[in-house]
């Protein structure tokens, strides 16, 4: 059987040895291995050989759509005139629509249908807020989607009851109101992930359909995929590279549920044998969640997604309940200057905490939230270590962790983000990333250019 032999690889940042891969597994690790007849020999020259990185929270289909969309926010677009130019330069897709992403109010304020009409009105235009929580439609798009005749509760209306063109967390509904697009081709996404050394991802998209789950099983994506959005009453995936994770619950910024409703949803998931993964970005949402978990009880694997604002007085309760946090310090690097401007100064230390949570015993898994945050894990690792904004300001210096600790989070298992680290050892899955340099050198200035080669299930991804 043909395989791979990594010669003179640095393992665990310490020893230099050889590693053999065959049949999708690491079969041998030792200093005296010699090539088999059909082995491909890879001379590592002391470069670090690591378990493949795992991004614990992203959105694969949204990433695919984002790459076919117009950038409508910083740094590409910085004002109303630039936004109008970008929209007019955009060619409509196969459905005749223009799709924009990444919008923030610093560009042109709060946009509604009338505001978008002033920017481009000749074709249907829809723009997604960079948070992913809000869609803004111009009049042509609102007409085609039938907003005026719909009673969906997430359609924003003015004082007269007329739709404003703004929809809050209504992605699934909106998808049914516009012409179908071509099925997503995730092969390019997979190649990009491999260039970063990512061999597995947790897709955090809620409420997946049976068709979407089946597409993941049949798709071109080589990475392993852990799905949070499998409905409680749905058949989970059966493909060995696609697994079911905790049940995704969204605490929408635009309207929190009642305590009883949230408690009931958590109990329902627990009764079905599923932990919960709860989207939580505000103080109010976090306090509500803690109250609900205090009543419903906690199941092993329950996790908080984002934890964008964590008041210091809640950290002890997070630890006491045995919760874990999956967060995105990459937002500090990407949007930190906006936070410094828009978030009250006494809350800056609460943003995307890492160190104090870890010190309290709360497992912290790092992730990208791509396409809403930077996908590059080496950027996220650097942001966790220095917490600098684009302008060079520092946000929450006391929450910085070492680059090595940040990397360890990316090496934790999909079912245990921030927990036990996977190792390069016999019997482990051959999901590996080889660096050009030793680990200590790579961590002095985390950069994706250090990635030399990525292997998934024993197959070379380049």
Buried (B, 14 or more C-beta within 10 A) or exposed (E): EEBBBBBBBBBEBEEBBBBBBBEBBBBBBEEEBEBBEEBEEBEBBBBBBBBBBBBBBBBBBBBBBBEEBBBBBBEEBEEBEBBBBBBEEBEEBEBEBBBBBBBBEBBBEEBBBEBBBEBBBEBBBBBBBBBBBBBBBBBBBBEBBEBEEBEBEBBBEEEEEEBBBBBBBBBEBBEEBBEEBEEBEBEEBBBBBBBBBBBBBBBBBBEBEEEBBBBBEEBEBBBBBBBBBBBEEBEEBEBEBBBBBBBBBBBBBEEBBEEEEBBBBBBBBBEEEBBBBBBBBBBEBBBBBBBBBEEBEBBEBBBBBBBBBBEEEBBEBBBBBBBBBBBBBBBBBBBBBBBBEEBEEEBBBBBBBBBBBBEBEBBBBBBBBBBBBBBBBBBBBBBBBBBBBBEEBBBBEEBBBEBEBBBBBBBBBBBBBBBEBBBBEEEBBBBBBBBBBBBEBBBEEBBEEBBBBBBBBBEBBE
